[in-house]
Amino acid sequence: MAAYPERHPQSPNWAHEIDNFKRKLDAGAVRGISQFFFEADTFLRFRDRLADAGVRAPVIPGVMPVTNVKGLLRMCQVSGACAPAWLMQICEGLDDDPETRTLVAAALAAELCARLQAEGVESFHFYTLNRADLTLALCRMLGVRPQSAKESP
């Protein structure tokens, strides 16, 4: 089910947001998958709010490597997610340099995941946006490797 660490754009406040999350659990959901975000503290505060409200269902953080700033800004406008100034500054001027943009996207997403792992997060949902190569690189940086045929049961 959808979860919003920065609140759904139509949610008037955090109490409403958490009540809505609880309703989804009461209807049969067993976990949440969060909207994308770019600062670990955003997700961690959300996780703490849920825990303070007695919610024990896991929430998987949504991680989106930024490979297209214009597309990102459109998605943020629709979803209510925040594109922090520091992120925009790092991405500035990369539109015409796809190789560097990919490296930066992978590094920033891996750094976010590493910070979340240090806080006990074990699973991630990657917004791949048809970039399997970038997602594979992220998985490798996080220590996830494809199973070889010999390892398969």
Secondary structure, 3 states (H helix, E strand, C coil): CEECCCCCCCCCCHHHHHHHHHHHHHCCCCCEEEEECCCHHHHHHHHHHHHHCCCCCCEEEEECCCCCHHHHHHHHHHHCCCCCHHHHHHHCCCCCCHHHHHHHHHHHHHHHHHHHHHCCCCCCEECCCCCHHHHHHHHHHCCCCCCCCCCCC
